[in-house]
Amino acid sequence: MRILLLEDEPEMARALLEALRRRDVLADHVRTIADADAMARVGTYDVLVLDRRLPDGEGLDLVAALRQRKHPVPILVLTALGGVDHRVDGLDSGADDYLAKPFAIEELLARLRALQRRGPAVSDRYLSFGNLSVDPRTNEVSIGGALVEFPRREYLVVEALMRRPNRIVTRPNLIEAVYALEDEIGSNALDAHISRIRKKLLLTEASVEIRSVRNIGYLIRAKA
């Protein structure tokens, strides 16, 4: 899951980003309505999570603007303004869900999963190619019917490739699928993930392989 987080309070943002990272949620963080609007125009997100009282205005104005443009991203308002009238205003503005602070992180995650299931950005369908299968709902990978453990970022590489079997996924697109904007990325980090995935595919006798396309990216294909 990849979300866009609009939160201007530094401590709250840090706590949320860390909690989400520990639970394998990629989060791109911005602090202003203007930045969130720009990111929503160019990025693909499963959910937009936003506060209301922001340095450059009211978060619900962004909600209304996105809905006026028919932007399909599911929106969760996360704010200290938790009165009945506040919640009604949020939902009437076009938000899909509304959660008042303070909140339990597990409830937030459950609401994010529910919105992801409804949202258009990422399909929840089971991905299968050869004897390799990926379940995006549980982040589980099976090869020949047996579950195989993949660390978070390796899993995200596998899922990105499995969404486009026999088609090249460029390096920038893979990096976008695996890392949040604020993550530090080593120069050979993606290649290291690919190398470890290849070893697992070989050891588990997968019927598919990952092919490098020089200076462009990678693709997953059936073994010759």
ABEGO torsion letter per residue (X at the ends): XBBBBBBABAAAAAAAAAAAAAAGBBBBBBABAAAAAAAAAABBBABBBBBABBAAEBAAAAAAAAAAAGBABBBBBBBABABAAAAAAAAAAGBABBBBOBBBAAAAAAAAAAAAAABAABBABBBBBEABBBBAAAGBBBBGGBBBBBBAAAAAAAAAAAABBGBBBBAAAAAAAABBAABBBBAAAAAAAAAAAAAAAAAAGBABBBBBBBGAEBBBBBBX
